[in-house]
Amino acid sequence: MIGSISGKTQYKSSSYIIVNASGVGYKVFVIPPLLLKAQAGQDLNLVISTYVREDQISLYGFETLPELEFFELLLTVSGVGPKSALGIMSLASVPMIKSAIVSEDPSVFTKVSGIGRKTAERVIVELKEKLKDELGAAPVAKEHSEAMDALIALGYSQQQARDALKSVPGDVVKLQEKIKIALKFLSK
Protein backbone atom coordinates (compact mmCIF):
# COMPACT_ATOMS: atom_id res chain seq x y z
CA MET A 1 0.00 0.00 0.00
CA ILE A 2 1.03 3.59 -0.57
CA GLY A 3 1.62 5.44 2.71
CA SER A 4 2.80 8.84 1.51
CA ILE A 5 3.47 10.80 -1.65
CA SER A 6 5.84 13.70 -2.16
CA GLY A 7 5.77 15.56 -5.44
CA LYS A 8 4.34 18.47 -7.37
CA THR A 9 0.69 19.21 -8.02
CA GLN A 10 0.25 18.54 -11.73
CA TYR A 11 -3.53 18.95 -12.18
CA LYS A 12 -6.44 19.93 -10.01
CA SER A 13 -10.09 18.88 -10.38
CA SER A 14 -13.18 19.58 -8.30
CA SER A 15 -12.53 16.64 -5.96
CA TYR A 16 -8.99 15.41 -6.56
CA ILE A 17 -5.49 16.44 -7.49
CA ILE A 18 -2.88 14.64 -9.55
CA VAL A 19 0.50 14.59 -7.83
CA ASN A 20 3.54 13.95 -10.00
CA ALA A 21 6.07 11.95 -8.00
CA SER A 22 9.19 10.99 -9.97
CA GLY A 23 7.36 11.05 -13.29
CA VAL A 24 4.31 9.10 -12.13
CA GLY A 25 1.00 10.95 -11.68
CA TYR A 26 -1.11 9.78 -8.75
CA LYS A 27 -4.80 10.72 -8.59
CA VAL A 28 -5.41 11.63 -4.95
CA PHE A 29 -8.81 12.59 -3.50
CA VAL A 30 -8.49 15.35 -0.89
CA ILE A 31 -10.71 17.48 1.35
CA PRO A 32 -11.87 20.83 -0.12
CA PRO A 33 -9.61 23.07 2.04
CA LEU A 34 -6.53 21.22 0.77
CA LEU A 35 -7.91 21.30 -2.77
CA LEU A 36 -8.22 25.10 -2.53
CA LYS A 37 -4.65 25.46 -1.28
CA ALA A 38 -3.07 23.19 -3.90
CA GLN A 39 -1.70 25.12 -6.88
CA ALA A 40 -0.21 23.71 -10.08
CA GLY A 41 3.53 23.19 -9.69
CA GLN A 42 3.38 23.39 -5.89
CA ASP A 43 5.34 20.85 -3.83
CA LEU A 44 3.14 18.60 -1.72
CA ASN A 45 3.80 16.05 0.98
CA LEU A 46 0.73 13.94 1.67
CA VAL A 47 0.07 10.98 3.92
CA ILE A 48 -2.11 8.53 2.03
CA SER A 49 -4.91 6.10 2.77
CA THR A 50 -5.13 3.46 0.06
CA TYR A 51 -8.70 2.23 -0.40
CA VAL A 52 -9.04 -1.06 -2.29
CA ARG A 53 -12.27 -2.48 -3.69
CA GLU A 54 -12.72 -5.28 -6.16
CA ASP A 55 -13.21 -2.81 -9.03
CA GLN A 56 -10.87 0.06 -8.08
CA ILE A 57 -7.96 1.33 -6.02
CA SER A 58 -8.30 4.91 -4.72
CA LEU A 59 -5.88 7.17 -2.89
CA TYR A 60 -7.00 9.67 -0.24
CA GLY A 61 -4.46 12.27 0.82
CA PHE A 62 -4.06 14.40 3.93
CA GLU A 63 -1.57 16.95 5.17
CA THR A 64 -1.25 15.51 8.68
CA LEU A 65 -1.19 12.08 10.27
CA PRO A 66 -4.05 12.90 12.72
CA GLU A 67 -6.29 13.73 9.72
CA LEU A 68 -5.39 10.40 8.10
CA GLU A 69 -6.01 8.48 11.31
CA PHE A 70 -9.40 10.13 11.81
CA PHE A 71 -10.35 9.39 8.18
CA GLU A 72 -9.49 5.73 8.70
CA LEU A 73 -11.45 5.75 11.98
CA LEU A 74 -14.51 7.05 10.12
CA LEU A 75 -14.15 4.20 7.61
CA THR A 76 -14.65 1.70 10.45
CA VAL A 77 -18.24 2.92 10.83
CA SER A 78 -20.77 0.75 9.01
CA GLY A 79 -22.29 2.70 6.12
CA VAL A 80 -19.51 5.29 5.85
CA GLY A 81 -17.35 5.00 2.77
CA PRO A 82 -14.38 7.12 1.76
CA LYS A 83 -16.45 9.77 -0.07
CA SER A 84 -18.72 10.22 2.96
CA ALA A 85 -15.70 10.29 5.29
CA LEU A 86 -14.12 13.05 3.16
CA GLY A 87 -17.43 14.91 3.28
CA ILE A 88 -17.50 14.69 7.07
CA MET A 89 -13.92 15.91 7.30
CA SER A 90 -14.67 18.88 5.07
CA LEU A 91 -17.26 20.17 7.60
CA ALA A 92 -14.78 21.44 10.17
CA SER A 93 -11.47 20.69 11.86
CA VAL A 94 -10.88 17.19 13.22
CA PRO A 95 -11.14 18.34 16.88
CA MET A 96 -14.47 20.05 16.09
CA ILE A 97 -15.85 16.88 14.47
CA LYS A 98 -14.65 14.79 17.40
CA SER A 99 -16.39 17.25 19.71
CA ALA A 100 -19.63 16.75 17.74
CA ILE A 101 -19.31 13.00 18.20
CA VAL A 102 -18.64 13.21 21.93
CA SER A 103 -21.48 15.72 22.43
CA GLU A 104 -23.80 13.39 20.45
CA ASP A 105 -24.84 16.01 17.88
CA PRO A 106 -25.99 14.18 14.70
CA SER A 107 -27.16 17.41 13.03
CA VAL A 108 -23.53 18.24 12.22
CA PHE A 109 -23.16 15.10 10.09
CA THR A 110 -26.49 15.30 8.26
CA LYS A 111 -25.12 18.36 6.44
CA VAL A 112 -22.95 15.96 4.40
CA SER A 113 -24.43 14.74 1.15
CA GLY A 114 -25.26 11.05 1.43
CA ILE A 115 -25.42 10.95 5.22
CA GLY A 116 -28.86 10.71 6.74
CA ARG A 117 -29.94 10.79 10.34
CA LYS A 118 -29.46 7.03 10.89
CA THR A 119 -25.89 7.04 9.54
CA ALA A 120 -25.09 10.18 11.56
CA GLU A 121 -26.34 8.47 14.71
CA ARG A 122 -24.35 5.34 13.84
CA VAL A 123 -21.16 7.45 13.55
CA ILE A 124 -21.82 8.82 17.03
CA VAL A 125 -22.67 5.46 18.60
CA GLU A 126 -19.70 3.62 17.08
CA LEU A 127 -17.07 6.32 17.70
CA LYS A 128 -18.14 8.01 20.95
CA GLU A 129 -16.45 5.47 23.22
CA LYS A 130 -13.27 5.52 21.14
CA LEU A 131 -13.01 9.32 21.37
CA LYS A 132 -14.25 10.18 24.87
CA ASP A 133 -10.77 9.94 26.43
CA GLU A 134 -9.22 12.14 23.73
CA LEU A 135 -11.30 15.22 24.39
CA GLY A 136 -10.96 17.00 27.68
CA ALA A 137 -12.40 20.31 26.49
CA ALA A 138 -16.09 21.15 26.59
CA PRO A 139 -17.92 20.27 23.41
CA VAL A 140 -18.18 23.22 21.04
CA ALA A 141 -19.53 21.54 17.92
CA LYS A 142 -23.15 22.53 18.56
CA GLU A 143 -22.29 26.25 18.59
CA HIS A 144 -20.20 25.77 15.44
CA SER A 145 -23.09 24.02 13.69
CA GLU A 146 -25.55 26.71 14.75
CA ALA A 147 -23.19 29.47 13.59
CA MET A 148 -22.83 27.74 10.22
CA ASP A 149 -26.63 27.48 9.91
CA ALA A 150 -26.97 31.19 10.74
CA LEU A 151 -24.42 32.22 8.10
CA ILE A 152 -26.11 30.04 5.49
CA ALA A 153 -29.48 31.57 6.42
CA LEU A 154 -27.91 34.99 5.79
CA GLY A 155 -27.20 33.93 2.21
CA TYR A 156 -23.60 32.69 2.36
CA SER A 157 -22.65 29.38 0.77
CA GLN A 158 -21.68 26.41 2.92
CA GLN A 159 -18.03 26.77 1.82
CA GLN A 160 -17.99 30.50 2.63
CA ALA A 161 -19.50 29.81 6.05
CA ARG A 162 -16.94 27.06 6.70
CA ASP A 163 -14.02 29.31 5.70
CA ALA A 164 -15.33 32.18 7.83
CA LEU A 165 -15.76 29.97 10.90
CA LYS A 166 -12.18 28.74 10.53
CA SER A 167 -11.09 32.35 11.09
CA VAL A 168 -12.77 32.38 14.51
CA PRO A 169 -10.22 31.85 17.33
CA GLY A 170 -10.68 28.59 19.24
CA ASP A 171 -11.22 30.34 22.57
CA VAL A 172 -14.41 32.06 21.33
CA VAL A 173 -17.31 29.91 22.54
CA LYS A 174 -20.37 32.18 22.49
CA LEU A 175 -22.55 31.78 19.41
CA GLN A 176 -23.07 35.51 18.85
CA GLU A 177 -19.33 36.19 19.04
CA LYS A 178 -18.58 33.42 16.53
CA ILE A 179 -21.10 34.83 14.08
CA LYS A 180 -19.84 38.39 14.58
CA ILE A 181 -16.19 37.43 13.89
CA ALA A 182 -17.22 35.28 10.89
CA LEU A 183 -19.23 38.17 9.42
CA LYS A 184 -16.22 40.47 9.79
CA PHE A 185 -14.15 37.89 7.90
CA LEU A 186 -16.76 37.63 5.15
CA SER A 187 -17.00 41.41 4.75
CA LYS A 188 -13.32 41.65 3.75
N, C-alpha and C positions, 0 to 999 in steps of 0.2 A: 504494500500500500504506500501511497505517497503521503508523507508527513509534513513537508514544507516545500515551498517553491520560492526561489529568489530570481528575479528577472525584471524585465521592463514591460510596462503596459503597452501592448501592441494595438489592441482594439477595445472598444467599449460599447456595450449594448445596453438595453434597458434593464437587464437583470444579471448580466455577467460581464466579465472582462476576459480578454485573452492575454495571458502572460507569456512572453517569450523568454524561455530559460535555455540558454545554450543552443539556440536555433530551433527549439521545439516549442510550439505554441500550445499552451494548456488553457482550455475553457474552464473558467472558475466562476461559480455562482457566489455572489457576495451580497451583504446587506446594503440597502440604499445609501446610508451615510458614507460607506467606503467607496461605493460606486461613484458618488458625487466627487469625492476627493481624488480618485484615480484620474490621471491625465495621460494622454498618449506620450510615450517615451519616458515616463516616470519610473524610477526604480521602486520595486515592491518586494517586501518580504512577508510572505503569508504562511500561517500554519494552516494545514489542510485536513479536512475530513473527507475521506474517500467513501462514497456511497455506492455499493454494488447491488444491482438487481439482475435478474436473469436476462433482461433485454438492454441494459445500459450500465455504464460506469460514470458517475458524476463526481466532480470535485467541488467542495464548498470551502471557501477561504476566509480567514479571519486575521486581524492584525495582532491579536493577543491570544495567549494560551487560555486564559479564563473564558474568553468568548467561545473558543473552540470546545472547551469542556462543557460549557452550559448548553451549546448546540447539541452535543452528543447526549447530554442528559435529557434534553427535550425529546430526542429521538427514541428514548426508552419508553415514552408514554404511548400507550396503545392508541392508534388513530392519528398520531402526529408524524407526518413524513418530513423530509428535508425542506420542501417548499413552505410548509406551514411553520416549521421551526424558524426558518429565515424570516418569515412574516412576523412571528412573535418577537424575534430579536430586533426587528426594525422599529418596533413600537417605542422603545426607550432603552436606557442603559441596562446592562445585566443586573446591577444591584436593584434598580427600580423594578424590574420584572420579578426578581426573587422576592422583593418586598410584597408585590401583588400576590404572589403564590402564598407566602406566609400569612398575609392578612386575609386570605381566602376571598379575593375580589375577582370573580370570573368576568365581570364587565370589561376589564382591561383586555382580555384575550378575544372576546367576541368581536372586537374591532378588526381582527385579522380576517381577510377573505378566506373562506373555507373552514373557519372554526366557529362552530355553533356553541350553544350553551352547554350541551352535554360534554363535548370535547374539552371546553374550557374548564368545566368542573372536574373532568378526569385529570387534566394537567395538575390542578390544585391537589386533588386527592393523592395522586401518585408521587408528587414531588414535595409536598409540604413537609413530611417527616425527614426527607433527605436534606432539606434546606434550613430547618428550624434552628440548628446549632450554628449555622453560618452567620445569621443576621442577629446582631445585638441591638441595632437601632430600631426605633419605632417605625412601623410601617408608614410609608409616605406615598404609596402607589395610588391610593384612592384620590388624594388631592391632585396628583399628577393627571389622573384620568379625568377628573372633573374639570381641571384647567384646560385640558385638551378639548373636551366637549364644548366648553365655553368659547374657546377661540374658533372652533369650527362653526359654532352657532353665529359668531360674528362675521362669518364669511370667508375665513381663511381656510386653505386646503389642509388636509391632514399632514402633509409633509412640512408645510410652513409652520403649523402649530408645533409639530415635533421639534423642528429646528429652533424655534423660539423658546420652547421649554428647556432645551439643552443649554440655553444661555443663562438660565436661572441658577444662581448659586445653590449648592446642596443644603446650606443651612437655612434657607427660606422654606418654611413649612406651611404658612398660612396661605389659603387658597387665593384670597384677594391680592396678596403680595406677589404670588407667582404670576397671576394674570397681568398685573400691572407691569412687572419687569418684562414679561413676554411681549406685551403690547409696545413697550418702548423699543424692544429689539426689532419688532416688525415695522415700526414707523421709520426706521433708518433707511 
